Amino acid sequence: MVNGDGETVNCALEKVIPCTLLVPLSETVLCKYTKQILQGVAYLHDNCVVHRDIKGNNVMLMPNGIVKLIDFGCAKRLAWASLNGTHSEMLKSVHGTPYWMAPEVINESGYGRKSDIWSVGCTVFEMATGKPGLMPSLPDRFSRTAVDFVHACLTRYVDF
């Protein structure tokens, strides 16, 4: 591939073996995978990128137990540098998958990084139950800490 300056650009992609996390997981395994998902989301947010479509189908489990976020087709940069300094943007367009979308995305009222955290909460619920996050709470087999974590992710407020 050649860029606009006539320079050759090489692109290498890692092969991800599709193994989704759509079965109910134990709390120990759930915590391990959630930590890795949050590390990936933190990396994106530290680089001013919002994924906008975090869900179980976009979280892949590698054979070595490492979790990978995939499908960056909806991802959007929140800030960029220009001659006038750094600019940031409040997002308003609807992107993602309905069951995992934060209310502020659906309402088109403006959103940012917090919308990904909402989606993480829905995804954790999905990994814990094997179902989309439609139920009010995690099953009784989960600790209060796990229940509180999902509740905190699904707290409705906008964070720009």
N, C-alpha and C positions, 0 to 999 in steps of 0.2 A: 504494500500500500504506500502511496506517495502523498505527503502532506502538501499544503498550499505553497510552501517554500521550495518544493521539488526534492525534499529530503525523503529518504526511505524510512518508513515507520514499521516496526515489527510489533506484532501483538501475539502474546502467548496466553492461552486460557487453560485453566485447570479443568480436567474432566471431573465432573461431580456425578457420582453414582446416585440415582434417585432412590432415596430411602427416607421417606417423610416421617414425621413424628405425629401421626394421626391416631395413635392408640393411647389409652389411658396409661400414664406412667406413674411409678412410685414417686413419693415426695423426694427421695434422695436423688433419683435420676432427674426428676423435674428441676430440682435446684441446680444441678450440674449443667444442664442444657440451658436453663434460663440465664445463668451467669454468662455463658458464652454468647447467647443472643444479645444480652445487655452490653457486653464488650464490643460486639460488632456495631450495635446502635450507637454506643458512645463514640466509636471511631468515626462513624458517619457524621454525627452531630458536632464533634470536635473539628471536622472539616466542612462545617456549614452545609451539610447535605441532609435532607429528609428523605427517607425511603418511600413512604406513602403507601406501601402495600405489604406490610409485615403480616404474615399469617402462616399457619402450619404448612401449607403447600410451598411457601417460599423460604422454609427453613429445612435445610438438608443435613442429614446425618451421614458423615463419612465413615468408612469401615473402621477407622482408627478411633472413633468416638468423638471426633471434632465436629462441631456444628458450624454450618456455613449459611449465611444469608445469601439468597439468590434473587434474581429477577429485579433488576434496577430500572426497568422500563418506565416506572412512574416516579423515579427519584428526581429530586429537584434541588439545586443549589440555592441556599437562602441568602448568601452574601457573595459579593464579588468585588474585586479591586478595580478602580479606574483612576484616571488622572486626578480626579477630585477626591480621592480617598476610598474607603470601603463603604459599600452600600449594602443594606439588607432589605429583604423583601418579606412582606406578610403574604402568605399564599391564600388564594381564595377558590381556585378551581377544584372540582371534585375529581379525585383520583383514588384508586384503591378498590377494595372489595367490600361491599356493604356491611356484612356482619362484623368486620374488623375495623370499620371506619369510626373515627371519633365524631361526636355530635357536631363539633365546630366545622368539620370537613363536610358533612352532609348538609349542614345549614348554610354553607358558604359564607360563614361569618368571619373568616380569617383564622389562620392557624399556622403553627410552626412545629418545633421539635416535639412538643407535648402530644401531638397527634400520633407520633410513632410510639410513644409510651402507652397510650391507650391501646394501640394495636398489639403491643407486647403483652399487655394484660389479657386481651382477648385470646392471644396465642397461647399464653400460659394456661389459661382456663381450658382451651382446646386440648392441649397436651395432657392436662390432668384428667379430663373427662372423656376425650375422644369426640366431643361435640363442639359446635360453635358456641361462643360465649353468650348464650341466651338465658341461662339459669341465674338466679340471684346470688348464689354462693358456691364455693367449692364443696365437694362431698365431705362428709364428716370425718373421713379418714385422714384429712389434711390438717396440719397444725394451724394454730391461730396465726402464726407468723406468715404462713403461705396465704391464708385467707386475707390477712391484712395487706399483703403485698399486692394481690390482685385487686383488692378494693382501692388501694392507693393509685394504681395504674388507671383504674376506671373512674377516678374522681373527675368531675366535669369542671374544668377551668381552662382558660386559654393562656399559653405561655409563649410569648414572642421572643 
